[in-house]
Structures are given as structure tokens and as C-alpha cells.
Amino acid sequence: MICSLPGIRSLTAAVVIMLCTVTAGQARGLGDILRQVEKNTPALKAAHSRTAMQQAAARQARSSYWGEVDAMVKNSNYNEGRMINPISYPVTMKPELFDDNQIGYGITGRIPLDINGRITAQVRAADRELEAALAREDNVRLQVLHSAADLYHSLEGVKALEKALEKQIEALQTHIQVATVSIAAGRTAPVEKLRLVADLEAVKGKLAGLRGQEQGIRARIAALMGTASFADPVQPVPGPPTEAANVNEDVTGRPDIRALQSSGDAAKAEVDAAFARRLPDLNVNGSWLQNQGFDGDGDNTWALFVQVQVPLWDGGGRRAAVSRAEAGRTVVRHELDVTRNQARAEFVAAKADLAAAETSYRATVASVAAARETASIQTDRFAEGRISAADLVDAEAALAGARSDSALALTRWWQAGDHLRRAVGAEPIDYVAPAEMVDGNSTAAQNN
């Protein structure tokens, strides 16, 4: 955020600067990040372009119904008298009735009559491929959205671990100071301080490793967002995703399955088009020409041809094209079966993972309560001089570990909920559709 401060007092400027700093440091929710990913990610832009290519291919296929009209200029040069002199009745015509250098201009046209259904099959194949392209674009969108959500939840877990380690470092530093005073007073052995220092360095090492992991996750999120970096603060892990299990168990609506279904229909249409090339073909050709003759006056000529082409022999090429198209349709059908089986397996596994993640989180909540009670008891015993600082540090470390495990279990619960939604072709839990997509139609679908 950039704030300008023209003509205001220094106190007011300080207040405005502070407000700007606070606003710039606000944590962004996952919903905002997902919207930016959907808008800026290069992967989705590439998918948009592939859909636009298929839209153009569908328009090109439909244009075949209308035939072609071309402008032409024709120049004819003859060196044979029989081509420029009359050779039939009346023989009394002057010897140079025609010029040996003639020019004509006009238009030619061709209209195909789709008696064999080839054009119709090609148009149907292009339309089904467009549907497949739209479904693949939706699949790419889900992939990047779920990748961003998974990374963000991982970042939430890392930040929770960092926070727990920072609190543990603060506690160890305090205990080291107390141990230093106790050693000077002769009440504590120096070995106690050495153990605390060793524990402190170990925790610092863990914290450094987590911060390196955090930078890697932030870089991957930035790549999905289409930005150079992602340095925004991360919101604390929210409560349990109670709505995670509220999904439709039907996996047939997944975009990858819909894409293969449309590709299967397109492959069937390709078989029909290949077979149609083995049948007779009918075209109507016509032309109109303005011919410039010897005297320059010229004349108009027009011609209309009805052309029927019957395939007889091509070395087996058309028959091979049909076999190739049929094999392609078989490949798509088997790929569809594989994808359906994988989708069902993914749904069953994701549902089991969601139940396990919920159970694990409930267990960690109980562990945190027990560790908190133990730490409270050990704190009282340390104040009474009944245990050493090392014993108290162990209890505090156990509490920090329990809290870390609970935070990680909660993030895994959120991730498991998103994985279940991905298995049925739904967006992440925190996703909020933009206004232009509330009706469920993508921009590419609306442009079609």
C-alpha cells in the first residue's frame, strides 16, 4: 500500500503511517489468495488459450457447410492458330476472331452437398472436443486451486510450529537466566545450565529449518499466484472444517471424467467422418468470368458444374483411416474406465483420510489438555523447590510438542477435507466463486 501525506501535520502523518503499516501487515485469507490464483496463474491462462484454439477449430469445421467463394484473374496465352481462329461454321469469319493473349476476371465458388455426412460428423467431433477442452480447463483450475489451498494449509502448520518453538525458546532463555543466578548462589549444578543451553540450540536449529521450509512454501504459492513473492502474514489455523464431509459422493461430475466422456463422443464422430470418406461425395462448382477479347469489348461467361466423386481405390488408405479412428475411440473408452476407477478409489481413500484426520485431531486436543495440566503441576512443584529446572523444561517441551501436534493435526484435517472435495470435482472449502462465475459457467463457456 502507498500512502501520500501532502500538507498535514507531523502528528497526523505519524498516525497515517501507522495505519498504513497496520493495513499492509494484515493477513490475507485463503479465499482472497485462491481468487488471485484463479485470476493470475499461468497454468490457467494456458488452459484458456487451448480452449480458445478449440473454439476456433469448431467454427472452422462449421464453416465447411457454406463452401467457398474466391475472386480470380486468368491470363491465357496461345501460340496455336487453331485456338484463336474459328475452326467450325461459319468459315467466313475473319481470321483473328480471338486474341492470342486474353485476360479474364471473375469469381468461382464451390458448395459441398453433404450427402455422405462427412461434414456433419466433423462438426460434431469439433463440438465434442470443445466440450472436452472446457472440461480440461476446469480440471486445471481445480488443480491449481487445490494446490494453492494445500500449500496454504501447510504454511499454516509451519507457522504454528514456529510459534510453538518461539515460545519454547523464550521459556528456555528464561530458565537459563534463572539457572545462571542459581549457579552463582550455589543452589544449582552447572550441568543443569549446560543441558538447558543444549536444548535451546536444538530448538533454534529446528526453528531455522522450519523457516527455510516456510520460504519454499511461500515461493510455490507465489508461483501459483503469478507474483514474484508472497510475504503476506498468515492467518491462524481456523477451527475444525465441520462442512468438509458435506459433499456429493457422485464422482461422475469430475472435470477429468467429463473431458474423457466428451473426447469419447468426439472419437465416435471421427469414426463416422472417416467412414464417410469412403462414400460418394457431391459438390456444386460454379464460376462467372469477364473475358477481354481481341476488340476489347469482352463478354461474360458463366459455368455451373455438378461433380460426383465415387471412391474406387486408394491403396487401402481410407479403410486404414477408419481402423485408426476406431482404435482411438477404444483408447478413450479404456482411459475413461481407468479414470472412473481411480476417481472412486480416490474418493474412498479421501473419505477415510478425513475420518482419520478428525480422530487424530480429537486425540491431540486431549493430549494438549493433559500436557497443560502436567506443566501446571510441574510449575507448582518447581516453585516449591521439589523438582529441578530440567524437569520443568521437559514438561514445558511436552506441552509445546502437544500444541504443535494439535495444530498440525488441524491443518491435516483441513487438507483432508479439501482432498475429499477434489475427489468429487469440487473447489476447496475456503473458495468463494467470483461474481462472474456464480452461475457455474466459466468465461470460456460463456464465450462459446
Summary of the structure (lengths in Angstrom):
residues: 448
radius of gyration: 38.5
end to end distance: 38.5
largest distance: 144.4
contacts: 1304
relative contact order: 0.14
helix: 66%
strand: 11%
